[in-house]
Amino acid sequence: MSFGTNLQFLRKKKEMTQEELAEKMEVSRQTVSKWESDGAFPETEKTIALCELFDCTMDALLRDDLVREYTEADASYDTHMNRFSLAVAGGVGLILFGLVIMFMMGALGIHEIFMTIAFLFFVAIAVFIFIFAGITHSDFVKEHPYIGKIYDRAEIKRYNRLFPILLGASVMGILFGVIFLIASEGIAMPESFTEDRWDSLLTMIFFIFITISVTVIVWAGLQKSKYDIDDYNKTADNEQHEENSLSGKIGGVIMLLATVIYLIIGFVWNLWHPGWIVFLIGGILCGIMEIVFPDKKK
């Protein structure tokens, strides 16, 4: 692949005109036209500036087949983002499902130690998924810093119509869970249940609503970001933004879940004193996210 073909391809990927590129390079439009037709080659200083502008190496700009490389990246982007969305949403869902299992065990009268072990088992799996998905996504961004306009307006418009439906239905699911929890105060406890077991059963049903709803919200949000190609295409700055943003979002979800868990076990079982350990666990998990996605400004 020639230098001129690569340059023209990169310019069009950036949606720049020859005049705009000429202005950035401080040359005439005719000079850019000659570069793209291989009628002339830029000086070393200009070549370095072009590499910085298009975030590529000089060897890639001069010798590689960038058209083929970027086409392959475009083809793999949708698959990668779908898997990434499922992984992160699945990790959040696993933590919440761990609560469902924990309260189910409480309803069956199983000892609290085994309930805690079961919950932490799901947390451990979720942490593994977060780390694996996060590192995989970071590597993908580094390997493919620029993605073309692979989604047409009709496809984006279809999802933009679906997104508020998913979001609204999920919020409604959360509210249904709250309504159920409030209404359960009027439900008579069966004689075969103790008060603690009965509270655990009701809380388990509440968290079934929460698990499904929150998982859908996380998945829908990540899918919406998938269609924002312009935000992805911030090259090096975008990579830092994605990593810091992801660690911040996951950390926020973790601490919100820790707060919910603390309030539930406090009000249901009056375990305010040992319950504070959930914040310690949450802090450790947030620390792991910071290690996986470090702040490059520091």
N, C-alpha and C positions, 0 to 999 in steps of 0.2 A: 504494500500500500504506500502511495506517495505522500510526501509532506503536504502537498497542496490539498489532496483529498481529505486527509486527516484534519487539516485546519478548517476547511469548509464544513466538514461534518461537526466539529466541535463548536464552531461559530453558530451553526443552525440549532444545535442542541441547546445553546445558551439563548436562543431566540434573539440574536444580535444581527444587525445589518452590517454590510461592509463599512458603511460610514461610521457606525458606532465603534466597530473594532479599530478602524483607522484612527479615530479620535483617542481611544485608549492607548494605542501604540504610538501616537503622535507622528503619524505618517499620513499620506494621502490615500483616498479610496482606490486610486489606480494602483498604488503599491500593494494594497491588500489583494486586489484582483490578480495581480501578477503572482503573488505568493500562492494563491489558490489554484492557479493554472500552471504552477511549476515553471513560470516564466522567469522567476527570480526567487532568491532565498534571503531571508532576513539576516541581519547581522547577529552575532552571538548574543549581544545584549538584548536585542528584540526577541530572539528565540527564548531566552530565559524568562523574559516578561510574559511571553505567550504561555509558557509552561506554568507559570504562577497563576495566570488568569484562568486557565482551563484545568488547573490542578492535575497535571500529568508530568511524567518525566520527559526529558529531552529525547531519550532513546525511543520512548513510545510515540512521541509526536513525529519523529523523523522516520521511524522504521516500522512500527507495529501497524496491524490492521485494526484500527480503533472502531471502525464501523461494525465489524464482526464481534469484537469484545463487548461493545456497549449493547448490541442486539441480544447477545447471550445474557447480559446482566438484566436487561429489560424483561426477558422471558422468565428469569428465575425470581424476580422481585415479588411477583404476586404470590407465588408458592411460598417463598420465605416469610412474607408478612402474614399470610394465613396461618402458617405454623407458629409463628411468634405470637400472634393474637391468641391462638388456642392454648399455647403454653402458659402465658401470663394469666389469662382468665382461668385456666385449669388450676394453676397454682393457688390463686385466690380462692377458687371454689373448693379445693382440697382442704384448706385451712378451715373454712366454714363447715364443710362436711365433717371434718374432725370434731367440731362442736356438736353436730347432730348425733354422731356416734357416741360422744361423751355423755350427752344428756340421755340418749337411749339406754346406755349402760346404767345410768343413774335411775332411770325408770324401772329397770330390771332388778335394782337393788344391789348392783355390783359395787365393790369397795371403791372409795374415791381415788385411791392410789392407782388402781388399774384404769380408772376413767382418765386420769391425767396422763398416764403412759400412752393410752390409745390416742389421745389428742396430740401429744407431742410426736407420735409416730407420723401422723398426717402432716404436721408442721415440718418435720424433717424432709419428707418427700417434696413438699412445696418449695422449701428452700433450695433443694437440689435442682428442681425445675427452673426456679428463678435464676440461679447462677448459670446453669447450662444455656437457657434461652438468652440470657443477657449477654454472655460472652459470644455466643453464636451470632447474635444480632450485631454486636459491636464489630466482629470480624467481617460480617457482610457489608456493613457501612464502609469499612476501610477498603475492602476490595472493590466495592461498587459505589464510589462517591457521587455518581451522577446517574439518574434514571430518566429516560425519555417520557414523553406524554403517552403512556401505554393505555390509559383509560379514556374513552371518548366521553363527550358531554352527556350522552344519553345514559351511559352506565353510572356515571357519577350522580346524575340527577335521580336515578332509580334508588341508589343507596341513600341519598339525602332525604328521599321520601320515606324510606324504611327506618332510618335512624330514629326520628322522633317517636315512631310507633314502638320500637324496641325500648327506648328510654322511658316513655310514658307507661308502657305495660310493666316494666321492671319496678318503677317507682310505685305503681299501683299494687304490685305484689308485696312490696315492703310494707305499704300501708295496710294491706289485708292481714299481714302478719301481726302488725300492731293491734289492729281491730280484734283479731282472734285472741291475742293475749289479754286485752281488756275484757272482752266478752267472756273469757274463760273463768273470770271471777264469779260468774253466775252459774257455772256448771257444777253440779254436785259431785263430790269426790266418791268414787266407788269404795265400798267397804274393804275390798281386798288390797287397797293401796294405802301406804302411809303418806303423810303430807309431803315429805321430801320426794318420794317417788312420783307422786302426782304432779308436783311442781316441775320435776325433771321431764315428765312426759309432755306437759304443755309447752315448756321451753323448747323441747326438741321439735315440736310441730312449728313453733314460731321460727326457729332457725332453718327449717326446710324452706319456708318462704324467703328468708333472707339469703340463703345459699344460692337458690336459683336466680333470684332477682339481681344480686350483686354480681354474680358471674356473668350474666347477660350484659349488664351495664359495662363491665370491664371489656368484654369481648367487642361489644358494639362500638365503644370509644376507640379501641385500637384499630378496628376495621375502618372507622371514619378517618383516622390519621393515615391509613394506608393510601387513601385516595388523594391526600394532600402532597402531591409530588413536589410542588414548589418548596414546601417546608423541608422535605427530605434533601432536596438539592442545594444544601448550604455547605456542601463539601466539608472542609476541615472544621469550620465553625459549627456546622450541623452535627458532626460526629460528637463534639463535646456537648452540644445542646441535648442530643438524644440521650447520651449516657447520664448526664446530670439530671435531666428531666425524668428519665426512667427511674433512677435511684430515688429521686424525690417523691415520685408518684407511688412507687412500691412502699417506700418508707412511710408515707402518709397513710396508705391503706393498712399497713401493719399496726401502726399506733392507734388508728381508729378501731380496728378489730380488738386490740388490747384493751381499749377503754370500754368497748361493749362487753367483752368477756368479764372484765373487772366488775362492772355494774351488775351484770347478770348473777355472777356467783356471790356478789355481795348482798343483793336484795333477796335472792332465792334461798341461799344457804347461810347467809350472814357470815361469810368468810372474808370479811374485809381485811383482816390482818394477814393471813397467808396469801390472800388474793393479789397483793401488790406485786408478787413475783412475775405476773404477766407483763408488767411494764419492763422488768429486767430482761425478760426474754425478748420483748419487742425491741428494746434498745440494742441487744446483741444482734438481732436480725437486721436492724437498720445499719449497724456497723459493718455487717457482712456486705450489704448493698453498697456502702461507701467504698469498701475495698475493691469490689468487683467493678464499680463505676467511679473511679477517683475523680476529684475536681482538678482538672489540669491547670487551673489558674493558681493553685497553691504552689 
